[in-house]
Amino acid sequence: MTVSPDIAARAAEAPTEPPRVVLITGAARRIGRALALGFAARGWDVAVHYGASREDADEVVAQIVKLGRRAVALHAELGDEAQVARLLPDCAAALGRPSCIVNNASRFEEDTARDVGYDLLLKLTAMNVGAPLVLARMLYEATPDAALRDESQRSVVINVLDQKLYNMNPDYLSYTLSKAALQTATVALAQALAPKVRVVGLAPGLTMQSGDQTQHGFEAAHRMTPLGRASRPEDIVAAALYLADAAGVTGTTLVVDGGQHLVPLPRDVMFLTGA
């Protein structure tokens, strides 16, 4: 079959859709890495934020390029507002304006009501709440006013939370308080930034081995759910991709944990599964 010159010329002149760009914090390792590769596989260009893991971030960028997408590694200390404020402009300069930000990075340190203090509480609040708030504000400012009328121009913020907000225990107190604040901010931001920006939460369960947890302990904890397994990285990626395109969803949180939040526990599951 041959194509007429007129049709070929019109096709060449037809506007192409600009690439979709996502900025993912903490994207060099663990769940953030899975999110970065998952978005790239779905056709997104990815800004890979990192704190201390430069080599890991560069590796993720290289893998995204192999998938046929563009990527850039961006450094920022999330406890420093000036560094956070540079992330979105740097992303836009390298890849174009992002239409999605995934606030995945968070600091996770142990404390309890018996030793809680200002230092850790304020540090975790700055990183786990302050940075997502600043990035949401900047995404709103960068989203064109055309989004008021055109849904295709709208942006979305995905805040990664934690299933323990629905299944409270007293462990990791400052971390828990910071995630509770971010959950409340998710609702408030969804109200304040609509309709230009949707803001949603994504609450994983136990997904990857961490801290001093042994492989045996992790596997045992993973099975302590109604589905016989908690969340896996691919579950979190699938949920984030859904939320990124769910034009009718804002101000709510999707819990992806194998039902872990339905099993009340007196302590964090990491302390209940042994060695």
N, C-alpha and C positions, 0 to 999 in steps of 0.2 A: 504494500500500500504506500502511495506517495502522499505527501502533505503539500498543499498549495503554498506558494510563497507568501500570500497574504495571511493565511492562517499561521504560518510559522513566524512571520514578523509580529503579528499581534500577540502570540504566545511569548515571544522574547521581550516584548514591551510590557507585558502584564506585571503588575506589582507582586512582589513575593512577600510572604508573611515574615516579619522580623523574627529572629530567633528568640525563644523564651529563655530568660535568664533567672537563675535561682542563686541566692546567697545562703550558704549553710554554715552556721557557726559550729566550731568543733568538728570539722569535716575530715580531719586527717586520720582519725583512728576510730575503731569500734563502730557504734551505730552511725555516727556521722559519716564515716567512710562508706558504709553501706548505702546511706541516703544519697551521697554524692554520686556514686556509681549507678544507683537506681534511677535517679533523675536523668542522668546522662543517657542511660539506655532507653529512656522514654523520649529522648529528643531535646532535652534541656541543655543549655550551656551553664556551667557551674563555677561559681566563685567559692573556692575552698578556703574557708577561714581556719587559721590555726593559731595556737598560743605558743607552745614550746616545741611542737613536733614538725619542724621544717622539712626534714627528710621524708617523713611520712606524707606530708602534704604534697611535696613534689612528686612522690610516687603515685598518689591519687590523681594528680593532674595528668601525669603521663598515661595512666590507664584510661582516663576520660578521653584524651586525644586519640588513643587507639580505637575508641568506640566511635570516632568520627565527630565528636563534639569539641567545642572550645572550652578551655578552663584556665583559671588563674589561681595561684595561691596568694592569700592575703593575710598578713600578720596583724594581730591586735591583742593587747592585754585587755580583757573584757572588764576589768576593774577600773580602767582608766577611761573616763568619758571622752576625752579628746581623741584617743586612739579609736574608740568605737565609732565616733562621728566621722572618721575618715573611711570606714569600710564601704559604705554605700557609694560615695563619690569614686573611690578607687575601683569598685566593681563596675560602675557605669563607664568609667574611662577605658577599662580593659575589654569589657564584653557588651556593654549596653545597659540600659536601665533595667534593674531586676524587677520582675513582677511578683516574685515570691521570696520571702525570707523564712528560713526554718531556724528558729532559735533552739538549736539542739544542745549547744555547749552548756554545761553547768558544773559548778564546783561541788564536790561531795566529800564532806569531812564529818567525822564522828564527834558528836557531843550529846549531852543529856541535860535534863533540868537541873542536875546536880553540879554541873560544871559550865553551864552556858555563860557566855560573857560577850561584851560589846565587840571585841576584836573579830572573832569568827562570824558573829551574826552580821556585822556591817560588811565584812568582806564578801560573804555569800550573797547578801542582799544586793550589793553593787553588781556582782557578776551575774547572778541568776535572775534578778528582776530589773536592775537599772539598765543593763545592756539591751535586753529585749524591748524595754520601753523606748529607749532612744532610737533603736533601729526601726521600730514600728512608726514612730513619729517621722523619721526621715523618709521612710517608704511612702507615707501619706503625702509628704511635701513633694516627693518626686513623681507621684502618680498624676497624670494630666487631668485637668478639669473635665476633659471629654468623658472621663469615666463616670461622671455624674449621670450621663445619659446612655453611655455605651458600655455594656457589661464586658465586652472583650478588652476594654482598656483598664479594667479594674485589677487590683493587686490583692495579695493574700499574705498574711502572717500566720505561720504555724508554730505555736509554742509547745515544746516538748515538756510534758509535766511528769506525773508519776501516779501509778495506781494507788499508792498508799494514801493519797488524798481522799480516797473512798473507803479506805480500810486502815484507819489510823492506828499507829503504835507510837510509843514515846521515843524511839531511837532516832538518831540523826536529827536532833531537834531543830537546829538552825537551818539545815538543808530543807527540812519539811516545811518550816515557816516560810522560807523563800519560795518554795514551789506553791504553797497556798496563796501567797501574795501574787504570784504570776498567774495562777488560775483566776483570781479575782480581777486582775488586770486584763485578762483575756476577755472577760465579759464587758468591762468598762470601755476598753478600746474598741470592741466590736460596736458598741453603741456610739462612741464618739467619732469614729473614723468612717462609718458607713455614709454613703454607699461606695465611696472610692476604694476602700480597703476592707476586706473581710479579715476577721481575726478568729482563729480557732485553736483549740487545744488538742494534743495527742498524748495520751497517758499510757506508756508501756508498763508491762510488768517486768519481772525478772527476765532479762534477755541475754546477758552475757556475764561470764564469770568475772568477778571483780574483787579488789581488795585482797584479804587473806583467805578468801573462800577457796576450798579445794575443789578439784574437778568432781569428786564424789559428792561433796556437799552441794555443789551447784546442780548436779543432775537430780539429787534428791529433792532440792527445793523446787526445781523446775516441774517436778511431777506433782507437787502439792497444790493442784488446781482442779476444778471441775472437769476440764478437758484433758487432764493428765499431762499437760505441758503448758508452760507459760508462753510468753511472746518470743518469737524468733526475729532476727534482723529482717528477714524477708517480709514478715508480717508488718513491721513498722514501716518499711519502705512502701508496701502496698497501700497502707493507710494514709501515709503522707501524700502519695500520688493522687489518691482519691480526693483528699481534702484540698489539694492544690487546684483541682478542676471542679470542685463541687460548688457551683455558682450560687446555689440556694442555701448554703450552710455558713452560718457565722455565730459567734458568741457561745459556742458549745464545745464540749470536749468528747472525743472519741476514745474510749478505753479499750486498749488492745492488749490483753494480758492472759488469755486462756481462762478467764474467770477468777484470776487470783484475788481480785478485790471482793469476791463473794465468800472468801474463807477467812473469817476473823482470826487474827493471831495476836498474842500478847506482846511479841517482840518482832523486830525485823526478821524476815525469813532467813537471812544470813546467819543468825545466831541460833537457829532451831534445828539445823540439819547435821550438826556434828562435823567431824573431820572427813 
